[in-house]
Each structure stands twice: as structure tokens, then as C-alpha cells.
Amino acid sequence: MVGPYCASCGQKNEPEHRSLWQLVKDAVGPAVLLESKLWCTLWTLLRYPGALSEAYAEGKRSRYIRPLRLYFWVSVLFFSAMALRPVKILTVHMGSGDRISIPFAPQLGKRLQEKLERFNEPAPGSSPSVEQPGAQERRAAASERLKLDFVSRMPKALFFLLPVFALLLKVLWRRRPYVEHLVFALHAHTVLFLGLGLGLTGWLPLRWVGTLGPVVWFFPAVHRFYRNGWVATVLKTLLLGVLDLTLSVAVVTVTILVALLGT
């Protein structure tokens, strides 16, 4: 032994008989949650917007958790919390004469019509006794299945958006290589999930912080990482926001439709 690690294979010198806590640390700790690097990484990420991405680009990586690891575990925690608490996906009100018409895909419109009718609530003022027996229970079960299917699909959809978001960054700031844009995108989305996680608490002040915090963080992060003037930073960031919001709405809409068709 040379120090705490084997000079031949690199294994750490640890007790032969391990405790339950050590098993938990083996499973989760090396990934991110129990690493001592976690607090240093989160402090740098949140306290100094853009500094963590800058450090990674400069090769200063040993003190911090790698971007993909951090993003993965923060997103896992966020979507796990989202799945465990009531989340309103959508509200549908349909009258008896309302029909869905998709000219280029009539069969898809028909299937959506059939699916949405199961979520249709009684019209305001109507008596619940008009409903068929068990209709309310079936509607509640269908809503729960839709929620779970939507929550299970969203991480994949948002992960798909990451390289697209990085590509938008590359178009707006061309001097850096694509990988560095991807690192910045991972950090930005990590902050977004942290903010949205605060919003899940339901407490109004935390919801405001969780909603506005990622936006307030993003402007100085872009300014620091890409080293533009403030005018160029604000204009490019606003354009980026419009493009990313359009793509996000499209992806979320498709995700809801796919979840609805699969429910």
C-alpha cells in the first residue's frame, strides 16, 4: 500500500466487512448524492453563474462532479418528486358537439377524440347522477395513468432537447467547440430542475424563487461563460429563450399526445 489506495489496481483500503451505510454510499455516493464534491459543486454552480462551466472548459474538473452525472441525479430526484405528488397535467372540457379534426391524419384525430372523452368532466350545473355508474372512477384512473405515463416520458424528451439546446448555443456563440456548449446546457438545465423542484413544495415564496431563479441565473451565466458585452448577452439570450420555449412547448405537447394515445 502507498497511501489509502493500492498502487497496482487503485482499490481503496477499506474494511472487509462493510456496513449497510457503506453499501448505500457505494450505490449512491460515487454517483453524486453523498460525495463531498456535491456541496462544492452546487455552491459554485448557484453562487457563481457560469463559473462551473468555465472551470470544466479550462480543465479544472477534479473538485467538481461531472456535468452529466450532476444533471442525471438532479433530474432523477426532480421527476421522482413530481411522480409522488399530485400534478395537474391538463384539463379538458368538451361539449357534446365538440369534435377533433386533423385534416392530414383523420385516424389520429379520431383516436384523440376517443381518448379525451374519457377525461371529459360534466358540464357546469349538470347533475352527477346523469353519469353512468363508475364513470368518475374510470376518469380518475385514466387521469392517473396519463400522469404517470407523462412523467415517465418527460425525462427522455427533455434529455433529447439538451443537444438541440447546445446546438442553438453553438449557432449564437460560434467560437467555442460544441462540447463546451453541451456542458453549459447541462449546467443550465440542472439549475432549471433545482428551481422547478423548489416549485414542487407548493409554498408560494419558494415557487417564485424556483420560477424566477433559473432565469435570473442564466443571464450572468451566459455573460461570464461566453464573455460578451451585456447588450449582446441580453439580445442573444432573449432570442435563445424564444427559440427554446418554442421547441419546449412542441416537445411537451408531443409528449402529452403520445402519453394520451398510450393511456
N, C-alpha and C positions, 0 to 999 in steps of 0.2 A: 504493500500500500504506500502510495505517495499522496499524503493528504487524505481527504474523505473519499476519493474516487480511485478505482483500480486503474493503474497506468496502462494496462493492456486492453481491457474491454470497456472501461469507462463506467462500470456499475458503481453505484454509491454504496459505501459501507453502512449497512443498516441491520437492525436486529433480525435474527432468523424467524422468530415468531412475531407476527405483526398483529396489531390491534385492529378492531373494527374501524376506528377513526383513521388509521393509516390506509386501510383499504379504500375508504371513501376518498381520501386525499389522492390515492393512486388513480381513481376513476375520474375524479373531477378536477382536482388541484392542478395537475400538469396541463389540463386543457385551458383553465383560466381562473375559475372561481375562487380557489384558495391559494393562488400564487401570491407571493409577496409583491410581485410586479404589478398586481392589479391596481392597487391604490395609486402607485406612482403613475401608471398609465392613464387612469381615469382623471387624476389631478391635472396632468399635463394636457390631456385631451380637452377638458372642460375649462380649465383656468386660463390656458394659453391657446386660443383657437388657431389651428393651423400649425402649431409647433410640433405636434406629434408626427404629422405627415412630413414636415420639413426634416425632422430628425431621421425618419426612416429613409428619406431620399438621400440624406448625407451619409448613410451607413451607420448611424448611431442607434443600434437596434437591441443591444444586449439588455438594456434596462427596462425595455417595454415588451408588452405582449404583442405578438404579430397581428397585423390588421385583420386578417381573415379569421383568426381564432377569436378575437375580440368581438367582431361582428357576429360570428356564428353563435356564441354563447349569449350575447345580449339579445339577439333576435329570438333564440330559443326561450329565454326567460319571458320576453315580452309576449310571444304568441301562446305560451303556456298559461300566463296570467289572463290573457284575453279569452282563452278557451274555458277557463274556470269561472269567469264571472259573466253576468248577463250582458250581452252585446246586441244592440238592435241593428240588424243588417239592412233591412228595408221595410217599408210599409206600403202595402198595395191596397188600393181602393178601386174596385171595378163594379160598374153598374151592369145590369142585365144586357144592355145593348152594346157594351164596350167590347171591341174586337181588336186583336193584334194582327197587323198586316205587314208582312215583309215581302215586298214585290219580288226580290231576287231569290228568296228562299221561303216559299209558302209553307213547306212542311215544317221548317223551323218555327215559323210563326204559330202554326197550329199546335206544336208541342209546347211552346211557351204559354200559349193560351190555356192549355190543359193544366200545366204546372201551376200557373198563377192563380187559377180558380180555386185551388186548394188553400191558398193563403187569404182569399177574399174574406173580409170581415162583413158582418151585417151592416146594412146601411143605417146611418144615424136615425134614431127614432123607431127602428123596426124592433119587433119583439123577438127575443132569443128563442121563443118557443116555435118560431117558424122553421128553425133549422132542423135538419134531420138528426136523429139521436146519434150522439158520438161525434158530430161534426166538429165541435170545438176541440175535443181531444185529438182528433186526427190533424186538425190545423196546427195545434201546439206541437205535436210530434213531428210534423213536416217542417215547421219552423226551426225546431231544434236540430233536425238533420241538416237543414240548409246552413245553419250557423256553423256546425261542426265541419261540414264539407268546405265551406268558405274559408274558415280559419286554417284548415289543413292545406288548402291550396295557395293561400296568400304568401307564405314564406317563399315558395318556389317562384311565384310570379314576381315578387319584389327582388329576389335574387337574380332573376332574368333581367330586371331593369338596371342592375348595377353596371354591367359592361356598357349598356346603352347610355347611362348617365355619364360614365367615364368618357365615352366617345363624344358626347356633347361638350364635355370639358376640353377634350382634345381639339375640337373644332374652334372653340372660343379662345383657348390658350395653347398655341401650337408648339411653343418652344420646348416644352417638357415631353419626355417619352410617355407612351400610353400607360405603362405600368404605374408610373407615379400618379397619373390621373386616377387610376383604379384604386390606388392606396388612399388617395384623398376621398374618393367616393365611398370607400368602406368606412372611413372615419366619420364622414358626414352622415351616413345612414345609421351608424352606431349612435351618434348624438340624437338623431331623429327618434330612434327606438327608445332611448332613455327618456326623451321628452314625452313621447306617447305613453310610456309606462307610468310616468307621473300622472298623466291624464286619467289612467285607469283607476286611480284611487278614489275618484268621484268628488274630492274636496275642491271647491271652486278655485281657491288661490293656486293650488298645485296644478289644476287643469290649465290655468292661464300661463303659469310658468312653463308647463310642458308643451303648450302650443306655441308660445312666442319665443321660448328659449332657443330652440334649434334655428329659428330664423335670425335672431339676434346674434347667435354664434357664427352663422355662416358667412356674414359679410366680412368681419375681421379675419376669419379663417382664409377666405379667398384672397383678401388683401395681403396677408402675410405669406401665404404659400406661393402665390403667383407673382407677387412683387410688382403689381400695377399701381398706378395712382388711384385715388379714391373715386374720381369721376368714371374712369374706365371700369373699375371694380364694380361700382353700383350699376352701371348700364349693362355690363355683360352678365352680372348676377341676376338682374331683373329679366333679361332675355332668357337666361338659363332657366329661371323659375317658371316662366310661361311655357317653355318647351317641355320641361319635366312634368309640370302639372298636367298638360295635355296628354302626355304619354301615360302618366299615372292613372288619370281618370279612365283612359281607354283600357288599360290593363285591369284595373279594378272592375270595370263594367264587364269585360270579357270573363273575368274570374267568377263574378256573380252569376252570369248567364250559364257558364259551364257547371257551376255548383248547382244551379237551379235545375238544369237539364238532367243532372245526375242524381237528384234527390227523389 
